[in-house]
Amino acid sequence: MDLILDFKIMKMKHIKIGLIVMLSFVMVQCSDDFLDKTQPDTINTGNYPTNAEELITMVNGAYQPLQWPKLYNFRMWTSDIFAGNSIVGAGGGEDGIETTNLSNFVTTPSNEGVLDLWRGPWPGILRSNIVLAVGPGLNIDQAVKNRCLGEAYFLRAQYYFILVRFFGDVPLITEPQNSNSNLYPSRTSKDEVYALILSDLEKAVAMLPTKQELSEGDKGRATKGAALGLLAKVNLTLGKWQEVVDLTTKLETMGYSLNVDYSDNFSTETENSKESLFEVQYAANAGYDFWSNENQASWASTFTGPRSSNMVAGAYGWSQPTQEFFNSYENGDLRKDKTVLYQGCPDFAGIPYSASYSLTGYNLRKFLVPLSISPSYDNSPLNFPVLRYADILLMKAEALNELGNTSQAEAPLNLVRKRAGLANITTGLGKIDFREAVLHERRMELAFEGQRWFDLIRVDNGQYALSFFHSIGKSNADQHHLLLPIPQIERDRNPNLSQNPGY
């Protein structure tokens, strides 16, 4: 069923929030801090959804925080900077100092980037909770109801998955907050948070339609495949290898496949492609201020474009790949020219690249949108990939290897390598060497998509991350840095929030 009125998605490009979602309890109380409850009497349950159109509108509102700079429009992809793939670059001085501090492991609880990552998911959790509280009781078409509830379960799981990986224990809130709620919740153990995530995703799998069952106007919504893929990623994080194999094997039968051209995953012409399980939707001409949460144009091209190059609009020079990252490409890897700009690389939009554009000699190419498509800095429509089929194949390869089936694990890994123009992985590798090969492949395949930090910290109880950071000269990194601090301003407002050790 297409979205209503101006909420029609067109690849989910216009998740315009109106009616119910523009309530003060959503837009004021939750846009910055779900703990700031200075006006609890502004929560108006009388404006909760009462029909199918209003429920769909609330679901649309639950997607919106994914678009914000606090999450996928900035902070999620800049996590590759503190994961060691790149440096801030930018304009120097205090520009990006919060991300530089994260990457140098001198973060404090007052870090603004950490505050964004903490605050970003909570409005989406609230909006999902409203859908899940009200939706079951509405007398509406069952298919519409199931889809809305499935989307809400998927989104709540996605938001909590972000929080628990960055912060560990977090408050677990599963009902809409009101004036009678506990407004000063304590942190819940990460085991309980993961239990909710797994439960939510299993329900989403049961309720959501497949990608093929969506109408053209609903492309970009969460689907059964997206829920299965995210469930596989959660199980991968938890080291539940057989579950990963079972889920990824099921996904292999659902019509997903690799795009022939790696670049098609990052092009405005091929969004929501056969390789895409889920991506955050952005739009040109969305009608909002570029710097606000309500902006629906992408920041990625604007921020990562090389400064003074006239290649793209904006061009603020963020996330400049390091020499170590660039050197990690194997000879002949086709992804290099499609991910990184370097001296002598193929021209971009007819413009040659100069190493002088960057502090490292490199800039990102992956998310650049040419001026012919986006002539203004505030109008890029490029979606951001959250989950791709290449990731599914690499998850299966890793899980099979961990189960001792290394020879079987070669096939999915080699599918990804073949698309990259690389030879099959050497046969007969032992378990440890094959694991390293998969993690290397994940680094190069998913570079700058906000995946690297999570891959580093989940392996060998974080020791894989520390070994890597020490190898690139960041010897001060230790175990406590693998979780971010709870922002001090949130602890000042809620004395029941404990701090992560070491901060």
C-alpha positions in Angstrom: 0.0 0.0 0.0 1.5 3.3 -1.0 2.1 6.0 1.6 -0.6 8.6 2.0 -0.6 12.2 0.8 2.8 13.9 1.0 4.1 10.9 2.9 4.4 8.9 -0.3 7.9 7.5 -0.3 9.0 7.1 -3.9 11.8 4.9 -2.7 11.0 6.2 0.8 12.5 9.5 -0.4 9.9 11.7 1.3 9.3 10.5 4.8 7.7 13.8 5.6 6.5 14.0 9.2 3.2 15.5 9.9 -0.1 15.0 11.8 0.7 12.7 14.7 4.5 12.8 14.5 4.6 16.6 14.8 3.4 16.3 18.4 5.4 18.2 21.0 6.2 15.0 22.8 8.0 13.7 19.8 9.6 16.7 18.2 10.5 18.7 21.3 10.9 16.2 24.1 12.6 13.5 22.1 14.5 15.2 19.3 17.5 15.9 21.6 17.1 13.9 24.8 14.5 11.3 25.9 15.6 11.9 29.5 14.8 15.6 29.5 11.2 15.5 30.8 10.7 19.1 32.0 7.2 19.2 30.6 5.8 15.7 30.9 2.2 17.1 30.7 2.8 17.9 27.0 2.6 14.1 26.1 -0.8 13.7 24.5 -1.9 10.1 24.2 -5.2 11.4 22.7 -3.3 12.1 19.5 -2.0 8.6 19.0 -2.9 6.8 15.7 -6.6 5.9 15.3 -6.7 4.6 11.7 -4.5 3.1 9.1 -3.3 6.4 7.6 -2.2 7.7 10.9 -0.5 4.5 11.9 1.5 4.6 8.6 2.4 8.2 9.3 3.7 7.3 12.7 5.8 4.4 11.2 7.2 6.9 8.7 8.2 9.1 11.7 10.0 6.1 13.2 12.3 5.9 10.2 13.3 9.5 10.2 15.9 9.5 13.0 18.0 7.1 10.8 18.3 10.0 8.4 19.6 12.5 11.0 23.2 13.6 11.3 23.3 12.0 14.7 23.1 8.6 12.9 23.5 7.7 9.2 23.8 11.2 7.8 27.1 11.8 9.7 28.0 10.0 12.9 27.6 6.4 11.7 29.9 6.8 8.7 32.4 8.9 10.6 32.9 5.9 12.9 35.3 4.7 10.2 37.5 7.5 11.3 37.9 6.3 14.8 38.1 2.8 13.5 41.4 3.8 11.8 40.4 3.8 8.1 40.7 7.5 7.7 41.3 10.9 9.5 38.9 13.8 9.9 40.7 16.0 7.4 38.0 18.7 7.1 39.0 22.3 7.8 41.6 22.0 10.6 41.5 23.6 14.0 38.5 22.6 16.0 36.6 21.3 13.0 35.7 17.7 13.8 37.7 17.8 17.1 35.2 15.5 18.8 35.9 12.8 16.0 39.6 13.4 16.2 39.5 12.9 19.9 37.6 9.6 19.4 40.1 8.4 16.9 43.0 9.3 19.2 41.3 7.6 22.2 41.3 10.7 24.4 37.5 10.8 24.5 35.7 12.3 27.5 32.0 12.1 28.6 31.6 15.6 27.2 32.4 14.6 23.6 29.7 16.0 21.3 30.0 13.1 18.8 29.3 10.6 21.6 26.3 12.7 22.7 24.9 12.5 19.2 25.3 8.8 19.0 23.5 8.5 22.4 20.7 10.8 21.5 20.2 9.7 17.9 18.2 6.4 18.4 15.8 7.4 21.2 13.2 9.3 19.2 13.0 6.3 16.8 12.6 4.0 19.8 9.8 6.2 21.2 8.0 6.3 17.8 8.4 2.6 17.3 7.0 2.0 20.8 3.9 4.1 20.0 3.2 2.0 16.9 3.7 -1.2 18.9 1.5 0.0 21.7 -1.4 1.3 19.6 -1.3 -0.7 16.4 -2.5 -4.1 17.7 -5.8 -2.6 18.9 -6.7 -0.7 15.7 -9.5 -2.1 13.5 -7.7 -1.8 10.2 -6.7 -4.1 7.3 -4.6 -6.9 8.8 -1.9 -6.8 6.1 -1.4 -3.1 6.7 -1.3 -3.7 10.5 1.2 -6.5 10.2 3.5 -4.5 7.9 3.4 -1.4 10.3 4.1 -3.6 13.3 6.8 -5.5 11.5 8.5 -2.2 10.5 8.3 -0.9 14.1 9.9 -4.1 15.5 12.6 -3.9 12.9 13.3 -0.2 13.6 13.3 -0.6 17.4 15.8 -3.5 17.0 18.0 -1.4 14.7 18.1 1.6 17.1 18.8 -0.6 20.1 21.5 -2.5 18.1 23.3 0.8 17.5 23.1 1.8 21.2 24.2 -1.5 22.7 27.2 -1.8 20.5 28.4 1.7 21.2 27.5 1.9 24.9 26.9 -1.6 26.3 24.2 -1.5 28.9 21.5 1.1 28.1 18.0 1.8 29.4 15.5 -0.6 28.0 12.2 1.2 27.3 9.5 -0.8 25.5 6.4 1.4 26.2 5.7 5.0 25.2 6.9 7.3 27.9 4.3 9.5 29.7 4.1 11.5 32.8 3.5 8.3 34.9 6.6 6.6 33.5 9.9 6.2 35.3 11.6 9.3 33.8 15.0 8.4 35.3 15.6 4.8 34.1 18.7 2.9 35.0 20.8 1.0 32.4 19.7 -2.5 31.6 22.3 -5.3 31.0 23.3 -5.7 27.4 22.2 -9.3 27.6 18.6 -8.2 28.1 18.9 -5.6 25.4 20.1 -8.2 23.0 17.3 -10.5 24.0 14.8 -7.8 23.0 16.6 -7.1 19.7 16.5 -10.8 18.8 12.8 -11.1 19.8 11.9 -7.9 17.9 13.6 -9.1 14.7 12.0 -12.6 14.9 8.6 -10.9 15.0 9.6 -8.6 12.2 10.6 -11.6 10.0 7.1 -13.1 10.6 5.2 -9.9 9.9 7.0 -8.1 7.1 6.5 -8.7 3.3 9.4 -9.6 1.0 11.0 -7.0 -1.1 9.3 -8.3 -4.1 5.9 -7.9 -2.5 6.3 -4.2 -1.9 4.7 -1.7 -4.3 6.9 0.7 -6.2 5.9 3.5 -3.8 7.0 1.6 -0.8 10.5 0.7 -1.9 12.9 1.4 0.8 10.8 0.1 3.7 12.0 -2.7 5.9 11.3 -6.1 4.5 11.5 -9.7 5.5 14.9 -9.9 3.9 16.1 -6.8 5.8 14.9 -8.3 9.1 16.6 -11.7 8.4 19.8 -9.9 7.4 19.8 -7.7 10.5 19.0 -10.8 12.6 22.1 -12.5 11.1 24.2 -9.5 11.9 23.1 -9.5 15.5 23.8 -13.3 15.8 27.2 -12.6 14.2 27.9 -10.0 16.9 27.0 -12.5 19.5 29.0 -15.4 18.0 26.0 -17.6 17.3 27.5 -19.1 14.2 25.0 -21.8 13.3 22.2 -19.2 13.5 24.2 -17.0 11.1 24.6 -19.8 8.6 20.9 -20.7 8.8 19.7 -17.1 8.3 22.1 -16.3 5.5 21.3 -19.6 3.7 17.6 -18.6 3.8 18.5 -15.2 2.4 20.2 -16.9 -0.6 16.8 -18.1 -1.8 15.1 -14.7 -1.6 16.2 -13.1 -4.9 19.2 -11.0 -3.6 22.4 -11.0 -5.5 25.6 -8.9 -6.0 25.4 -6.0 -8.4 27.8 -6.6 -11.3 29.3 -3.2 -10.7 30.4 -2.4 -7.1 29.7 1.3 -7.8 26.0 0.6 -8.3 25.7 0.3 -4.5 26.5 4.0 -4.2 24.8 5.6 -7.2 21.6 7.7 -7.3 20.7 5.8 -10.5 20.6 2.3 -8.9 19.3 2.8 -5.3 17.5 -0.1 -3.5 19.0 -2.5 -6.0 19.1 -6.3 -6.0 22.0 -6.1 -3.6 20.3 -3.8 -1.1 18.6 -5.3 1.9 18.2 -2.0 3.6 19.4 1.6 3.1 18.5 4.9 4.6 16.6 7.0 2.1 17.5 10.5 1.1 15.8 13.0 -1.2 16.6 16.1 -3.2 14.2 19.1 -2.9 12.9 17.8 0.4 12.1 21.2 1.7 14.0 21.3 5.0 17.0 23.2 6.3 20.2 21.3 5.5 21.5 21.6 9.1 18.4 20.5 10.9 17.2 17.0 11.9 14.3 17.3 9.5 16.6 17.7 6.5 16.2 14.8 4.1 19.2 15.4 1.8 22.3 13.4 2.3 25.5 14.9 3.8 27.9 12.3 2.6 28.9 13.8 -0.8 29.0 17.3 0.6 31.2 16.4 3.5 33.6 13.9 1.9 34.2 15.8 -1.4 37.7 17.0 -1.8 38.2 20.6 -0.8 38.9 23.2 -3.5 38.4 20.5 -6.2 35.0 21.7 -7.7 34.1 18.0 -8.1 31.0 18.1 -5.9 28.9 20.7 -4.2 30.1 21.6 -0.7 33.3 19.5 -0.6 34.3 19.8 3.1 37.0 17.2 2.9 36.0 14.9 5.6 37.1 11.2 6.2 40.4 11.2 4.3 41.7 7.6 3.9 45.0 6.8 5.6 48.1 5.5 3.8 47.8 2.3 5.8 44.2 1.8 4.5 45.1 2.5 0.9 48.1 0.1 1.1 45.7 -2.6 2.3 44.1 -3.0 -1.2 45.4 -6.1 -3.0 46.8 -5.6 -6.5 44.0 -5.5 -9.0 41.2 -4.8 -6.5 38.6 -3.0 -8.6 37.1 -1.5 -5.4 40.0 0.8 -4.9 39.2 3.1 -7.8 35.6 3.1 -6.8 36.2 3.9 -3.2 39.2 6.2 -3.0 40.5 9.2 -4.9 44.3 9.2 -5.4 46.9 10.8 -7.6 46.5 9.1 -11.0 43.1 7.6 -10.4 40.4 7.7 -13.0 38.9 11.2 -13.3 35.7 12.0 -11.4 33.1 13.7 -13.6 35.9 14.6 -16.0 38.0 16.2 -13.3 41.4 14.8 -12.4 42.3 14.4 -8.7 45.3 16.0 -7.0 46.8 14.6 -3.9 47.1 18.2 -2.7 43.4 18.2 -2.0 43.9 16.1 1.1 46.2 15.9 4.2 46.8 12.2 3.5 46.9 12.4 -0.3 43.5 10.6 -0.5 39.8 11.4 -0.4 36.7 9.3 -0.5 35.1 8.7 -3.9 32.4 6.2 -2.7 29.6 8.6 -1.9 30.3 11.5 -4.3 27.4 12.9 -6.3 28.4 14.9 -9.4 27.4 18.5 -9.9 25.2 17.4 -12.8 22.9 15.6 -10.3 23.4 17.7 -7.2 24.6 21.2 -8.1 23.9 22.5 -4.6 25.6 21.4 -1.3 22.2 20.9 0.4 20.5 18.7 -2.1 22.1 15.3 -2.6 19.6 12.5 -2.9 22.0 9.6 -2.4 20.8 6.9 -0.1 23.2 5.4 2.5 23.7 1.6 2.6 23.0 -0.1 5.9 22.9 -3.8 4.8 24.0 -5.3 1.5 24.0 -8.8 0.1 27.9 -8.7 0.0 27.7 -8.4 3.8 25.4 -11.5 4.0 27.9 -13.5 2.0 30.8 -12.5 4.2 28.8 -13.2 7.3 28.1 -16.7 6.0 31.8 -17.2 5.2 32.9 -16.1 8.7 30.3 -18.3 10.4 31.1 -21.4 8.4 34.8 -21.0 9.2 34.1 -20.6 12.9 32.1 -23.8 12.8 35.1 -25.6 11.4 33.7 -25.7 7.8 36.5 -23.7 6.3 36.4 -25.3 2.9 32.6 -24.6 2.6 33.3 -21.0 3.7 35.5 -20.3 0.6 32.5 -20.1 -1.8 30.7 -17.1 -0.4 33.9 -15.3 0.2 35.1 -15.9 -3.3 31.8 -14.5 -4.8 32.7 -11.2 -3.2 36.3 -11.4 -4.3 35.3 -12.2 -7.9 33.2 -9.1 -8.2 36.2 -7.1 -6.9 38.3 -8.6 -9.7 40.4 -10.8 -7.3 41.4 -14.4 -7.5 39.9 -17.0 -5.3 41.2 -17.1 -1.7 44.0 -19.6 -1.3 42.6 -23.1 -0.6 43.6 -25.0 2.5 43.9 -22.0 4.9 43.6 -22.8 8.5 40.8 -21.4 10.7 42.8 -18.4 12.0 44.2 -17.4 8.7 40.8 -17.7 7.0 39.2 -15.6 9.7 41.8 -12.9 9.0 41.0 -13.2 5.3 37.3 -12.7 5.9 37.9 -9.7 8.2 40.2 -8.1 5.7 37.6 -8.6 2.9 34.9 -7.0 5.2 37.2 -4.1 5.7 37.7 -3.4 2.0 34.2 -4.3 0.8 32.3 -2.3 3.4 34.8 0.5 3.8 33.4 3.8 5.1 29.9 2.4 5.5 30.0 2.5 9.3 30.8 -1.2 9.7 34.5 -1.4 10.5 34.3 -0.2 14.2 31.8 -2.9 15.0 33.8 -5.6 13.3 36.9 -4.6 15.2 35.4 -4.7 18.7 33.3 -7.9 18.3 36.3 -10.2 17.5 38.2 -12.0 20.3 36.5 -9.9 23.0 37.9 -6.7 21.5 41.6 -7.9 21.4 41.4 -7.9 17.6 40.6 -4.2 17.8 43.4 -3.4 20.2 46.0 -5.3 18.2 45.0 -3.3 15.1 45.0 0.1 16.8 48.4 -0.6 18.4 49.7 -1.7 15.0 48.9 1.7 13.5 50.6 3.6 16.3 47.7 4.1 18.7 49.3 2.5 21.7 47.2 4.3 24.2 44.0 2.4 23.1 42.9 -0.1 25.8 39.8 -2.2 26.6 37.7 0.6 28.1 37.9 2.6 24.9 35.9 -0.1 23.1 32.7 1.2 24.7 31.9 4.9 24.4 31.3 6.9 27.6 27.8 7.7 28.7 27.5 11.5 28.0 27.9 13.5 31.2 25.0 15.8 30.4 22.7 12.8 30.4 24.1 11.6 33.7 23.6 15.1 35.2 19.9 14.9 34.2 19.5 11.3 35.3 21.4 10.3 38.4 20.5 6.6 37.8 22.7 6.4 34.7 26.0 4.8 35.7 29.2 5.5 33.7 31.2 2.9 31.7 34.5 1.9 33.4 37.5 4.0 32.6 35.8 7.3 32.0 
